[in-house]
């Protein structure tokens, strides 16, 4: 039968060897002495000191509990109670830590040890997932003259709790801290965390106070961060109704060319009643700066509304028309355009007719507005409204609510049976002409006429359409599975328009790729190939062909990939899905890659996520022996954005191709820059020093980097588990290194505080350190700094096994208990 780790740990703790004779003698004397007496207190103090040195944790817990209960007037009671808390901490009895810690704070509210007790209390709260209570304790420590690091812990935890009350606390704490802490990078980090919390808690005045304090105290800040500070300042001012101030703040932030800054500036100008001409000018700048954003026309729409509100209707109409030439999706603008014409409905009609002639993509919506809002509701000209409604059905039906409204209008405005038959004929004809518009087909038969005779005719027409074989095929392609594929293949035998044929071919390929079981996925590529043969300039189809080629039968896969890639490269570069760039290179065909690289670069410039796969594409070229081309590729990206990890990795790849001397200078320049990845460059620099056996230089470099990272605790510093793990493994496996050298490397890694690898290095040091409960407390602290992940358990558990094997039961069981109570993302197989 398996033995549970907790039971094993308890057994080992109770059986640990110690200075048994001395302890037994003191325990015997204590039994003969009144526990509340002075001599009893001294005996208990001696026992606790002995147990502390011998790591007899349960002896400490038992004796300090007695002392705390019996020696109520002893001046050392507080110190002994603290040792009781520490004993519970070593055994990971978090609830006991919390209970005893609370009792301590009640009994000794102003004692010099309260901050220490609160720290243990906060750790116990964190280990039991009560982060808000932990944050309150850390905050209290800072307020009681504790270190700035305690306030930082509190601020981080309050924000992590992520609710209104915690954000309120975080905002208030930050407001207090930014006044007191030195004007270093810590001030900047605390201020930004506070502003974030103030926004989430809607504490606009407090947020503005923090922002102004950062500006007044000249907090150290780089240019991008400075612009973000002005942006946040503008947001707070806007929320407080200080729109003129907000405009000035947003203009300070506008240098970054951020869409959210520009949009908020326009909103502030509107709220401040800025002249419409100035708002329009700013909205046009937004459109010019962000021509591909989905919301690129939104500021112009706002400018039109602002002009209308200012009674500048000519400007409002002009702006609206300029937007509707390209985008008619904003229903409010369409209705406002009609409304702004007032009673001059004829002028509104002429404007919409001009737009219909110039905007083929939005013609259906424009016709619907013209028919219903202008002719029917404005001019009361039902004949013209019906005529335009007929045009809507015959030439440009839409897949939205306008279809239902147009049809409902025709039914309601029919003057007799003949007119109704004509309407029904037009609707049926439209249904047959546009079978590929699924949204239109869903809506065209939704509204049934109320008149009984009309309803009977409508039911016949609806049934006739639904029974039509071709209509059923079009409906069938929307299904999943085999029915959709069969419907597509039958439709391809019909005479279709170019648009319809593209849709069916695309759907057929998609069905084979995603909906059919078995080996149908292997056939998808040939259907995408057929789609691309008929529509050779369709970039999206070409991307899908290249993706599907990876699933072609193995014997045909390479040829299919090459065919798809070559076809794609025959199309001018355009916005593409980022995996497409990788797939072009993943073919691993050198001539193709040389052809693809210029295409990829131009496509990246037009696409979102343009940094994606930049490192890996260079890796593939390097693997193929195209070292020069790979270096040129990486270099073209490495300076684009120092805050982008992909570009940072490109820089590291370039450094890896250099000789050590050149690489050191190259990396040093980048490590000095104020970025969130300076640690990544420092790690590579340190690795070069490690390889050169320069531990002095390595230790100095890493210490400075860690100290620098501590000045920006709310920002990543980019140093990960590697190459530090390689240093640890080298030190542990070396048979030639002296023990002092190994310990030095362990200490360097431990002091980096980079998760589990630092925890492991720290545990390596503890295994040979002087025995005392201090060692066990350090072990618990090291486990807490490890990532709360299964991999941490897998890496740290062997340390417990090794300690138990060499009969270091106290350290081994402490590690086991720490793992059980800190790293919970493991299963029964790990804890039994």
Secondary structure, DSSP 4 states (H G I P E B T S, - for coil): -PPPHHHHHHHHHHT----HHHHHHHHHHHHTS-TTSHHHHHHHHHHHHHHHHHT-HHHHHHHHHHHHHH-TT-TTHHHHHHHHHHHHHHTT-HHHHHHHHHHHHHH-TT-TTHHHHHHHHHHHHHHTT-HHHHHHHHHHHHHTT--HHHHHHHHHHHHHH-SHHHHHHHHHHHHHHHHHS-SSHHHHHHHHHHHHHHHHHT-HHHHHHHHHHHHHTT----HHHHHHHHHHHHHHHHHTT-HHHHHHHHHHHGGG--HHHHHHHHHHHHHTT--HHHHHHHHHHHHHH-TTSTTTTHHHHHHHHHHHHTT-HHHHHHHHHHHHTT----HHHHHHHHHHTTT-HHHHHHHHHHHHHH-GGGHHHHHHHIIIIIIITTS--HHHHHHHHHHHHHH---SSHHHHHHHHHHHHH--SHHHHHHHHHHHHHHHHHTTT-HHHHHHHTT---SSHHHHHHHHHHHHHHHT-HHHHHHHHTTSSSHHHHHHHHHHTTS---HHHHHHHHHHHHHHHHHT--TTHHHHHHHHHHHHHHHSTT-HHHHHHHHHHHTTS-HHHHHHHHHHHHHHHHTSPP----HHHHHHHHHT--HHHHHHHHHHHHHHHHTSSSTTTTHHHHHHHHHHTT-HHHHHHHHHHHHTT-TT-HHHHHHHHHHHHTS-HHHHHHHHHHHHTSSSTTHHHHHHHHHHHHHHTT-HHHHHHHHHHHHHHHHTTTTS-----STTHHHHHHHHHH-SSS-HHHHHHHHHHHHHH--THHHHHHHHHHHTTSPPSHHHHHHHHHHHHHS-SSHHHHHHHHHHHHHHHHTT-HHHHHHHHHHHHHH-----HHHH-
